[in-house]
Amino acid sequence: MARFLSFAAVALLGATSLFAQGAPTGAAVDPSADEQKALNALSGKIQGVIVWASSRANSNHDIWLMNADGSNPRPITKSNNVDWFPRMSPDGSTVLFNRSKSGWVPENDANYPEKWDLWMVDSDGENPRKVVDNATWGTWRPDGKSIVFSRAANVYTLDLGTKKETLIIEGEKAFNKKGVVLQEPNMSPDGKHVAITLRGSMRETGVWDLEKKVWTKSGDGCQIDWNFDGSKLYRVNPTGNGGTAAPSEILWFTAKDGKQVEKMGFFGVPKNVQLMDLPGRRSHEYFPRFSPDGKWLVWGATDKGHDHDLFDYELYLWQIGSPKETATRITFHTGNDRWPDIWLGKLPVKEAPQTTAAAAKSVEQAGQAAAATVGGPVTVENMDKLIEAINRLTEAVNKLNEKKE
């Protein structure tokens, strides 16, 4: 018995050291014939992008972006720290995400805000910048001018223009419970309620009424969120199929005045609230996210393991209301893929910046035009041309000064 315990301790130590510096980077795998057929059917059916966190090129995880049909995956961050929980801005221009302060930090430490900051990066991978210190679980408000985030027991909003933080939920006071942690706070579109996953000294999901200061429990599970107009709540529940020791499925509920209408029965989960539960072994569903129009669902599923940031989760896409058999696997890599977000439409394209040399040339040309005009006879026509030349010169000088700054 002692020898067995020693062997088990050594094995556990080995498994711990295996992931001590990050997640497995894994390798690409080929889709099956049926999976490739589903991918082909999806091609051209949806325009948009999916952003997610992946360890496939960096064991500490980067933020990746791909077309919504699974094509053209590419990284948009690259650092020595852990980047995860990406969320697209309403206009598609910016990605908000969590970044560890230094090196490998497991997702289980999301309860410790002092280990994380919130960052943003443009959707083309340019201009990474830190926006909030000591924070996690950042999400956008519909107008794109503010965000919601948490620091352990507390939930805040941040005005991106003024940088003003506002405390909106003081968790230990609200729940009268020491050690409670508020994860993934998702504010309703009308700003009146916040859907929250409670952890620490409490483990449940529900909705906090900001005005009435009342908590309505949804149930067990995690990752509770709203659809685009607040008429639905959806979350992960610890029931269903799955090849792991802890099965899961995605449920959804009608929401009225911030409360779910359907109730969980004593004899199990009602069929009308079961949104997605894949058949087969790869049915440990996590990270559900509705598209902005509420017509598509993207999520991750694994066939073994549970840790969000270590095991081989693959991403799936499904048009809500269509047969569940049409759910399409869109990633094929044994690295860790998690926390997808979906945005519909064509990504905004930045105007190509004018080079300093080109700007200087514009100034020179505008100056020459102005000088030539002044050298001619003073007529109404020439005065109009002179004014136009001066305006062009002023514009060119302003652009040149912008470049120098």
BAPATI-665580 format. One record per residue (C-alpha): residue in three letters; x, z, y. Coordinates in steps of 0.02 Angstrom, whole numbers, padded with zeros to 5 digits, always signed. Last residue first. Example, Ala and Ser with C-alpha at 12.3 -4.5 7.8 and 13.67 -1.06 7.14 Angstrom:
! BAPATI-665580
SER+00684+00357-00053
ALA+00615+00390-00225
***
This chain:
! BAPATI-665580
GLU+00191-01646+03159
LYS+00292-01806+03176
LYS+00156-01906+03090
GLU+00022-01839+03206
ASN+00132-01888+03354
LEU+00140-02067+03291
LYS-00048-02072+03271
ASN-00072-02011+03449
VAL+00052-02140+03515
ALA-00043-02280+03426
GLU-00210-02223+03497
THR-00140-02213+03673
LEU-00063-02387+03657
ARG-00226-02460+03594
ASN-00320-02381+03739
ILE-00190-02446+03861
ALA-00207-02622+03789
GLU-00398-02616+03804
ILE-00384-02557+03985
LEU-00259-02696+04023
LYS-00372-02827+03944
ASP-00517-02770+04052
MET-00404-02775+04206
ASN-00347-02950+04157
GLU-00527-03014+04152
VAL-00570-02931+04317
THR-00417-03013+04394
VAL-00247-02949+04449
PRO-00127-03091+04408
GLY-00012-03067+04259
GLY+00133-02947+04239
VAL+00017-02800+04203
THR-00052-02891+04051
ALA+00121-02924+03980
ALA+00167-02741+04000
ALA+00009-02683+03911
ALA+00038-02803+03766
GLN+00219-02747+03751
GLY+00165-02565+03747
ALA+00037-02600+03612
GLN+00168-02689+03507
GLU+00294-02548+03527
VAL+00166-02414+03488
SER+00109-02509+03334
LYS+00290-02526+03277
ALA+00310-02337+03294
ALA+00157-02311+03184
ALA+00225-02432+03054
ALA+00391-02339+03052
THR+00304-02171+03038
THR+00203-02233+02891
GLN+00015-02253+02908
PRO-00077-02143+02784
ALA-00180-02238+02655
GLU-00359-02182+02681
LYS-00409-02060+02547
VAL-00528-02117+02411
PRO-00680-02010+02371
LEU-00714-01996+02184
LYS-00855-02107+02124
GLY-01010-02016+02063
LEU-01047-01867+01953
TRP-00946-01707+01939
ILE-00918-01612+01777
ASP-00830-01446+01748
PRO-00733-01401+01592
TRP-00675-01223+01551
ARG-00562-01256+01401
ASP-00442-01371+01308
ASN-00307-01288+01201
GLY-00188-01406+01112
THR-00245-01492+00953
HIS-00294-01650+01047
PHE-00443-01767+01035
THR-00553-01741+01186
ILE-00722-01827+01218
ARG-00830-01770+01072
THR-01001-01846+01098
ALA-01170-01762+01075
THR-01283-01901+01011
GLU-01335-01799+00860
LYS-01422-01681+00980
PRO-01554-01814+01009
SER-01574-01847+01197
GLY-01651-01715+01310
ILE-01488-01668+01395
GLN-01359-01808+01390
TRP-01216-01732+01293
LEU-01029-01714+01322
TYR-00905-01622+01211
LEU-00734-01543+01239
GLU-00621-01483+01099
TYR-00563-01303+01080
ASP-00404-01283+00979
PHE-00358-01100+01001
LEU-00254-01009+01130
ASP-00340-00994+01299
HIS-00517-00949+01248
ASP-00468-00831+01108
HIS-00597-00857+00970
GLY-00513-00931+00817
LYS-00577-01070+00708
ASP-00689-01223+00718
THR-00685-01239+00907
ALA-00810-01297+01037
GLY-00801-01336+01223
TRP-00938-01385+01344
VAL-01013-01525+01449
LEU-01200-01542+01477
TRP-01281-01688+01567
LYS-01445-01715+01660
GLY-01444-01565+01779
ASP-01405-01671+01931
PRO-01243-01578+01971
SER-01190-01589+01787
PHE-01219-01433+01684
ARG-01074-01327+01621
PRO-01053-01236+01455
PHE-00885-01147+01426
TYR-00910-01098+01243
GLU-00981-01162+01079
HIS-00910-01106+00910
SER-00985-01253+00816
ARG-00839-01344+00739
ARG-00891-01299+00561
GLY-01041-01410+00545
PRO-01193-01435+00655
LEU-01175-01412+00842
ASP-01282-01282+00928
MET-01352-01339+01095
LEU-01505-01296+01200
GLN-01596-01163+01100
VAL-01726-01091+01219
ASN-01875-01181+01142
LYS-01822-01131+00967
PRO-01848-00946+00999
VAL-01693-00842+00956
GLY-01717-00710+00823
PHE-01850-00600+00747
PHE-01855-00470+00886
GLY-01885-00607+01014
MET-01780-00656+01165
LYS-01895-00679+01313
GLU-01936-00839+01408
VAL-01962-00822+01596
GLN-01786-00789+01657
LYS-01779-00702+01824
GLY-01712-00767+01989
ASP-01883-00791+02068
LYS-01930-00897+01918
ALA-01799-00960+01795
THR-01841-01059+01638
PHE-01714-01018+01503
TRP-01567-01101+01419
LEU-01465-01058+01265
ILE-01294-01118+01207
GLU-01235-01067+01033
SER-01111-00946+00956
PRO-01039-00892+00789
ALA-00913-00748+00780
ALA-00809-00749+00621
THR-00778-00932+00649
GLY-00847-01089+00567
GLY-00999-01097+00677
ASN-01187-01101+00678
GLY-01300-00993+00784
THR-01293-00824+00869
PRO-01177-00739+00994
ASN-01262-00819+01147
VAL-01181-00929+01279
ARG-01277-00954+01441
TYR-01407-01055+01536
LEU-01523-01016+01680
LYS-01646-01146+01741
SER-01750-01180+01898
GLY-01604-01139+02013
ASP-01595-01315+02086
PHE-01432-01377+02010
ASN-01436-01274+01850
TRP-01386-01092+01852
ASP-01252-00994+01757
ILE-01222-00864+01621
GLN-01049-00866+01543
CYS-01075-00725+01416
GLY-01167-00660+01264
ASP-01296-00522+01260
GLY-01462-00529+01348
SER-01541-00586+01511
LYS-01542-00419+01600
THR-01626-00409+01769
TRP-01528-00306+01897
VAL-01609-00254+02062
LYS-01530-00244+02234
LYS-01691-00305+02315
GLU-01600-00425+02431
LEU-01453-00477+02321
ASP-01555-00487+02160
TRP-01427-00473+02020
VAL-01454-00582+01867
GLY-01407-00550+01686
THR-01275-00547+01551
GLU-01217-00405+01442
ARG-01065-00298+01399
MET-01042-00141+01505
SER-00888-00027+01519
GLY-00772-00177+01543
ARG-00878-00334+01546
LEU-01033-00396+01635
THR-01068-00583+01644
ILE-01157-00618+01808
ALA-01295-00728+01881
VAL-01306-00696+02069
HIS-01469-00705+02166
LYS-01533-00751+02340
GLY-01411-00888+02390
ASP-01538-01030+02372
PRO-01424-01122+02248
SER-01407-00964+02142
MET-01238-00877+02150
ASN-01128-00883+01996
PRO-01020-00728+01968
GLU-00897-00769+01826
GLN-00851-00592+01777
LEU-00909-00427+01851
VAL-00811-00281+01776
VAL-00885-00109+01746
GLY-00757+00033+01738
LYS-00867+00167+01809
LYS-01054+00137+01798
ASN-01190+00163+01927
PHE-01233-00022+01907
ALA-01238-00064+02092
LYS-01111+00070+02140
GLU-00985+00018+02008
GLY-01014-00165+02051
GLU-01004-00172+02240
ILE-01095-00337+02264
ILE-01094-00444+02424
LEU-00923-00404+02499
THR-00889-00532+02636
GLU-00722-00618+02660
LYS-00685-00714+02821
LYS-00565-00860+02807
THR-00648-00935+02964
GLY-00670-01111+02893
LEU-00669-01072+02708
ASP-00800-00936+02727
LEU-00766-00824+02578
THR-00898-00736+02474
TYR-00864-00578+02375
VAL-00906-00494+02210
ASN-00838-00324+02159
ALA-00801-00238+01994
ALA-00642-00337+01950
ARG-00609-00441+02106
SER-00738-00579+02104
PHE-00770-00749+02182
VAL-00897-00849+02283
ILE-00847-00997+02391
SER-00887-01065+02564
LYS-00899-01230+02658
GLY-00937-01344+02511
ASP-01122-01353+02561
PRO-01180-01308+02384
ARG-01074-01149+02369
TRP-00918-01168+02265
THR-00853-01057+02125
GLY-00703-00940+02107
TRP-00686-00837+01949
THR-00532-00736+01997
ALA-00453-00645+02144
ASN-00294-00558+02203
ASP-00254-00672+02350
VAL-00372-00809+02407
VAL-00341-00989+02468
LYS-00175-01044+02392
ARG-00130-01227+02418
PRO-00100-01384+02313
ASN-00096-01539+02426
GLU-00104-01686+02305
GLY-00170-01697+02127
ASP-00294-01837+02161
SER-00437-01712+02158
ASP-00355-01617+02301
VAL-00290-01448+02247
MET-00359-01274+02278
TRP-00296-01103+02229
LEU-00370-00933+02189
ASP-00246-00795+02149
TRP-00216-00694+01991
LYS-00126-00542+01916
GLU-00193-00418+02046
PRO-00367-00474+01994
TYR-00356-00379+01828
ASN-00514-00417+01729
ALA-00450-00594+01700
ASP-00320-00512+01587
ASN-00406-00578+01430
GLU-00363-00750+01499
PRO-00182-00717+01450
VAL-00044-00715+01583
TRP+00105-00830+01558
GLY+00214-00856+01710
SER+00191-00771+01878
LYS+00046-00747+01999
SER-00078-00827+01880
ARG-00180-00971+01950
ASN-00370-00982+01954
PHE-00451-01145+02011
LEU-00541-01239+02152
VAL-00535-01429+02139
THR-00558-01537+02294
SER-00628-01706+02348
GLY-00779-01717+02234
ASP-00905-01690+02376
PRO-00983-01534+02296
SER-00809-01462+02260
MET-00754-01469+02078
ARG-00723-01305+01984
PRO-00569-01267+01881
PHE-00563-01109+01773
TRP-00376-01121+01729
ASP-00197-01134+01793
VAL-00067-01020+01711
ASN+00101-01017+01799
ASN+00256-01127+01780
SER+00171-01263+01879
LYS+00097-01436+01861
THR-00073-01480+01932
ILE-00175-01642+01929
PRO-00144-01685+01747
ARG-00212-01851+01679
PRO-00348-01907+01558
ASN-00394-02092+01576
SER-00551-02105+01469
GLY-00665-01965+01408
ASP-00830-02042+01467
ALA-00831-01926+01619
ASN-00666-02000+01678
MET-00524-01878+01660
LEU-00446-01734+01757
TRP-00323-01600+01701
ILE-00278-01428+01769
ASP-00120-01357+01690
HIS-00097-01229+01552
ASN+00047-01108+01517
SER+00095-01205+01360
ASN+00117-01361+01467
ALA+00077-01537+01409
ARG-00071-01505+01295
SER-00107-01332+01366
SER-00267-01388+01452
ALA-00383-01331+01591
TRP-00532-01442+01639
VAL-00596-01573+01760
ILE-00726-01700+01708
VAL-00756-01855+01813
GLY-00900-01968+01862
GLN-00991-02125+01814
ILE-01094-02119+01654
LYS-01149-02253+01532
GLY-00995-02363+01555
SER-00915-02297+01395
LEU-01033-02178+01305
ALA-01073-02299+01164
ASN-00887-02329+01135
LEU-00857-02142+01126
ALA-00997-02124+00997
LYS-00920-02263+00891
GLN-00750-02179+00904
GLU-00825-02016+00842
ASP-00908-02105+00696
ALA-00746-02191+00646
SER-00650-02029+00662
PRO-00555-01992+00820
ASP-00365-01995+00812
VAL-00264-01839+00850
ALA-00149-01796+00995
ALA-00030-01651+00973
GLY-00023-01465+01003
THR+00044-01380+01159
PRO+00019-01211+01077
ALA-00029-01076+01203
GLY+00089-00973+01309
GLN+00245-00868+01309
ALA+00190-00726+01196
PHE+00084-00840+01086
LEU+00200-00843+00935
SER+00260-00668+00977
THR+00088-00600+00939
ALA+00075-00697+00776
GLY+00245-00633+00723
LEU+00201-00454+00765
LEU+00041-00471+00665
ALA+00137-00540+00517
VAL+00265-00398+00528
ALA+00125-00269+00538
ALA+00038-00349+00389
PHE+00198-00344+00287
SER+00224-00161+00331
LEU+00045-00123+00284
PHE+00066-00213+00118
ARG+00227-00118+00081
ALA+00141+00046+00119
MET+00000+00000+00000
***
